[in-house]
Amino acid sequence: MTQEIMSAVDTELFAVWFLIGAALVFWMQAGFAMVEAGFTRAKNTGNILMKNLMDFCIGTIVFILIGFGFLMGEDLLGFIGKPGFDIFTAYENFDWSNFVFNLVFCATTATIVSGAMAERTRFLSYCVYSAVISALVYPIEAHWIWGGGWLASNTIFHDFAGSCAIHMVGGFTALIGAKLLGPRIGKFVRDDSGKVVKINAFPGHNLALGCLGCFILWLGWYGFNGAACTSVAQLGSVFLTTTVAPSVATVVCMVFTWVRYGKPDISMCLNASLAGLVAITAPCDVTDALGAIVIGAVAGVLVVFGVWFLDSVLHVDGPVGAVAVHFFNGLWGTLAVGLFATTSAPGNDSLTGLFYGGGFSLLGAQLLGVVTVLAWTGVTMTIFFLLIKAIFGLRVSEEEEITGLDATEHGLPSAYAGFALMDISNTMTMDVNENTDLGTGDYAAASTAQKEAAVKVVQAPAASTGIHKVVIISRLSRYDHLKKALNDIGVTGMTVTQVMGCGIQKGAGEKYRGVEIDATLLPKVKVEVVVSTIPVETVIEAAKKALYTGHIGDGKIFVYGVDKVVKVRTGEEDLAALQDVE
């Protein structure tokens, strides 16, 4: 009798833990949102938060309609589950816990893609392909692995919590999407032949936010890996491996980046923690502490290699390192099952990896699973990405990207309203409307009056030195155009300041929650240059052409005569002091 009671308690206890684990996996959505937001630029934070919210909400809807049936429905020819609507027609007997558990995992697969395609993807297109992943791509390949499909029925393939089914699939989808989308403006500098000659870093605007997201994800991973455990011993072992692997990965990454770059890289170490978690996800229940150490150590180096490989070889721009973390280490973790599985792990009575005397059979099954899942994901998502690109367009315009997706996609001036948080690329421009439109956005076609209305020029009397200081105040979104235009005429020395201001238009009048914001001051950039040998008229004309969009408020140019210039280092004065500036 006592044994029956304990067995019943044990069963109920793990049923409750199953749902608690699902809640922890849901909480990982917050972690993904924080990591992605912190590792990207402030002007896109609201867009990123919205995407991570909609991943789950849209995913829930399509998972109810078809995704859950494809994943867990009656097996059809080993390929797909039979769609059904028991959630509507037989709710009293529906497997509620199983639905919720599989739903939160499905949402994780979709949200991985967000980070790789951040800062330049149309929001509508993102919603569409997020729905496709949750409704079709993930449920079908997960059915092969967990739903009774051909891979589970005919092989010894093992993926306990989703290194393959979730992380590798999400990471590979992210790679395909980022490649088709193209890099962010300014990420890669190319010569006339198209060869990449320089890679520019775009630092995340808030590492504290990214670090918080990393810790949230790590906490959630105990549910991610441990929710399906059926004994206390197995759960304890899974918690151990889920702790050891990311810890080792992070330390190895710290040492590796310290040696390679001269300093320990903070953002890379945060990525390494996640890489270790991804890598241990498939083998967490069948490996021991030694295996977890090796798996984590490889992940710590692999994530650095992955970021380098994407930047320097493939020239694919992944703002948050999602491909390196999830694809590379999801692949590694899946294959690691075939190397490090051991029957000494609680609950594993049959799977033995190559390094523990099991031969190549398990490794071969893991390799078969990897190849087939990659083939399914690659073909399906390439087709859907191309369809979305043709129908809706994948990428926002250049102007929208420079301005920032918060403003252009959501009408949000800033995700940090009330905070003094701005950078050159945190752009917010005035709305285009009938009050500011001058009739043409083409500088060559514009009349003199239109040019003067858009870009005001105020010129003071010239100084006897022949030296002029030109002060240009413009929209932040035109800064890159202005800098290039000045460089093209030979002006290389400039001082750039972030300022706030407005003209007679009194701000843009954006709305938040349907209420107009009293935005009387707008972010601007002030560029100051001092010229002597370059005619000041040339500078003015280049600036006007770069700033002109055909709207009032494009900018103002102030020209002052300079009476004296002194170079502090040498004591040289006037023209001699400027020789290494222009």
BADOLO-424908 format. One record per residue (C-alpha): residue in one letter; y, z, x. Coordinates in steps of 0.1 Angstrom, whole numbers, plus 5000, padded with zeros to 4 digits. Each point is the difference from the previous one (the first is absolute). Layout:
<pts>
AYZX ...
</pts>
This chain:
<pts>
M500050005000 T502450095028 Q499249685018 E500749804968 I503450174996 M501049945036 S498949644997 A502249964969 V502950175016 D499649785031 T500049694978 E503050104980 L501850115032 F499649665017 A501049824967 V503350195001 W500449935037 F499449634993 L503150004978 I502050215024 G499149755027 A501249724977 A503350184996 L500450035038 V499449635003 F502749944974 W502450225020 M499549765029 Q502249754981 A502950235008 G498950005037 F499949625001 A503549994984 M501450245025 V498449835030 E501249654989 A503550124991 G500550205032 F498749715022 T502349744985 R503849974996 A502150204976 K501249704980 N496449954986 T498950354993 G500449984962 N498149684999 I497150165020 L499950304977 M499949774970 K497249805014 N497850305008 L500650134965 M499149674984 D496949965021 F498450294982 C501549934965 I499249634999 G496750075016 T499150244973 I500649744973 V498049725015 F497350245011 I499650114963 L499849644988 I497749845026 G499950175033 F497750304991 G497649764983 F499849775030 L499450305023 M497750234980 G498749794972 E496449884996 D499149795030 L500149624995 L498049815027 G501150255026 F503549865001 I502050164973 G499950284974 K500049914963 P503450044984 G500050254972 F502450204978 D498150334996 I503250185008 F501349874966 T496849974979 A497950295012 Y502450255015 E498050314991 N497249885024 F502249845026 D499750105036 W503550145004 S499750165034 N498549685015 F502849794986 V502750225014 F498350035034 N499649635004 L503549934987 V501750215027 F498049825027 C501049664986 A503750095000 T499650095037 T498849655009 A502949844983 T502750235016 I498849925035 V501449654996 S503550124992 G500850125036 A499149675017 M502149804976 A502950244998 E503849915001 R499749634990 T497649964970 R501149924965 F499350304977 L498649784973 S497649835024 Y498950345013 C499250124965 V497949694994 Y497950025031 S499650384997 A498549944966 V497749735014 I498650245026 S499450284975 A498549774973 L497949765020 V499850025038 Y499250375006 P497850064969 I497649715009 E499550085037 A499850374992 H497349914974 W497949855028 I500350335019 W500150284974 G499349844966 G496549895005 G500849655014 W498049805025 L501250175031 A499050354988 S496749884984 N498749775028 T501350165033 I500550345015 F503849945003 H501950334999 D503750064992 F500350354988 A503650014990 G501549665007 S500849895035 C498749664990 A500449994962 I503550145000 H501850005034 M498649695016 V500549814967 G503650134996 G500849945037 F498649655000 T501949924968 A503150145017 L499449775030 I499749694978 G503050094980 A502250085030 K499049675017 L500849794970 L503250194993 G501449975036 P501850265021 R503250184991 I503249835011 G500650075037 K496550145008 F499149725023 V502449805021 R498849645007 D501249745024 D500749644991 S496349915002 G499150284975 K498450225026 V500650384995 V502050125030 K501050354987 I498750254975 N502650234985 A499150354988 F501250124966 P499950385002 G499250194968 H503050174985 N498350344994 L497250115022 A500050344983 L499149834968 G497349805017 C498650325016 L499950174966 G498249704986 C497450025028 F499250364993 I499849944962 L497549725007 W498050225023 L499850274974 G499049744974 W497349865023 Y497950324995 G499749894964 F499649645010 N497150075023 G498650314984 A500249954962 A496549844998 C498250275020 T497250184981 S499450315021 V502150265018 A498449915033 Q500849634996 L503650084989 G500550225030 S498749735024 V502249744984 F503150225003 L499250055037 T499649645008 T503149924979 T502050255022 V498549915034 A500449624999 P503749984992 S500850295024 V498349835029 A501549674990 T503550155001 V499650175034 V498549685015 C502849794986 M502650255014 V498549985035 F499649624998 T503649934989 W501350265025 V498249815029 R500849654987 Y503650054988 G501150295021 K500650234969 P497750124972 D500749784970 I500650204968 S499649734974 M496949865018 C498450355000 L500650044963 N498349664995 A497250125023 S499350304977 L499649774971 A497949765021 G497650285008 L499750094964 V499349644990 A497449965027 I498050324990 T500149924963 A496849794999 P497950225024 C501450344991 D496850114983 V497549865025 T501550085034 D500350325020 A502950155020 L499349795031 G499949684980 A503350104983 I501650065034 V499049665013 I501049824968 G503450185001 A500649925036 V499449634995 A502250004969 G502850165020 V500049705025 L499149744974 V503150074979 V502349945030 F498149685009 G500349894963 V503850044999 W500349815033 F497649724989 L501849944968 D503549995017 S499249825032 V497149784991 L499949934963 H503850054995 V499350174967 D502750254990 G498550324986 P502850264995 V497950314998 G496949905019 A497849974969 V497849725014 A499450185033 V499250334982 H497949874971 F498549665009 F499250065037 N498850364994 G498349934967 L498049745018 W499350235029 G499050294977 T497649794980 L498249885032 A500150355014 V497550104973 G497449785017 L500750165034 F500450384992 A498050084969 T497750295006 T497650194978 S501450335013 A502949954976 P499350204968 G498849774972 N499149715022 D496249975001 S499549635009 L503049835017 T499949995038 G502549815022 L499449815032 F501250275023 Y497750264983 G496849795004 G500149814967 G500149655014 F502149714987 S498949994964 L502850224986 L502649845023 G498849664987 A500450114964 Q503550135007 L501049675017 L498649804970 G502150214976 V503249965021 V499649625002 T499349954963 V502750234988 L502549845024 A499049654987 W500550114964 T503350165006 G501349725023 V499349724977 T501050174967 M503250155012 T501149685019 I499649814968 F501950254979 F502850055026 L500549625000 L500049984962 I502650294998 K502149835027 A500049674980 I500750164966 F502350295008 G500849985037 L498850275024 R503250065020 V503550104990 S502949795013 E501650055034 E503150164985 E497950234978 E497950115030 I503150075021 T501750194971 G496950204993 L497550004971 D501450324985 A503249824990 T498649654993 E496750084983 H500950324982 G503850024997 L499950335020 P502950035025 S498050255021 A497050234997 Y502150265018 A503150014977 G502250295011 F498850005036 A501849845030 L497049795009 M500949645011 D499049765027 I500849645009 S497149884979 N500550244971 T502049744982 M501650024966 T502249714989 M502449964971 D498549834970 V500649634995 N502049964968 E502649804984 N502850235013 T499249935036 D498549654999 L502349745016 G498049704989 T498149895032 G497950185026 D500249715024 Y502750075027 A500449635009 A500649914964 A502450294992 S503749944999 T502450195023 A501050214971 Q496450094992 K499350095036 E503150225002 A499250174967 A496550095013 V500850115035 K503550145006 V501749965034 V502850235011 Q501549915034 A502550205020 P502349855027 A498349915032 A500450225031 S501349875033 T496650055016 G498449734979 I497350244990 H499150064964 K497950254981 V498349864970 V498850254973 I497649864974 I499050204969 S497249854979 R497050064979 L497050155018 S497849714989 R502249755020 Y499850195033 D497149805015 H501849674991 L503250135015 K498450125032 K498249675006 A503249804993 L502050215025 N497249975026 D500049624995 I503649975010 G499650235031 V500950344986 T497450245012 G501950335002 M500650174967 T500450344984 V498250054967 T500850294976 Q498650084966 V502850074975 M500650044963 G502749814981 C501049784971 G502749754991 I501749954967 Q496749944982 K499350385001 G496349985008 A497149834985 G499350214969 E496250035004 K498050194974 Y497550295003 R497950084970 G502249774979 V503250175009 E502649845022 I500650175034 D503650055010 A499549835034 T503649975013 L498949995036 L497449755014 P498250005033 K501749775025 V499749915036 K503049995024 V499649775031 E502650025027 V500349755028 V502649955028 V500549645011 S502249835026 T498649675013 I498449914966 P502849884976 V500550264972 E500149724975 T496449905010 V498950364994 I501750014966 E498549674988 A496550105012 A500350344982 K501349844968 K497249754999 A497450275006 L501350234974 Y500849754972 T497850024969 G502549874975 H501050334985 I503050235002 G499250295023 D498249805027 G502050185026 K503350055019 I501049915035 F502850185019 V501449865032 Y502050225024 G501849935033 V498750225028 D502650125025 K497750165026 V496250015008 V498650235027 K496450005012 V499250365008 R497349935025 T502049785023 G503750054990 E500449634993 E502649914974 D500649744973 L498249675005 A498050135031 A498850294979 L498449774975 Q498149765023 D496650164994 V500750054962 E500549644988 
</pts>
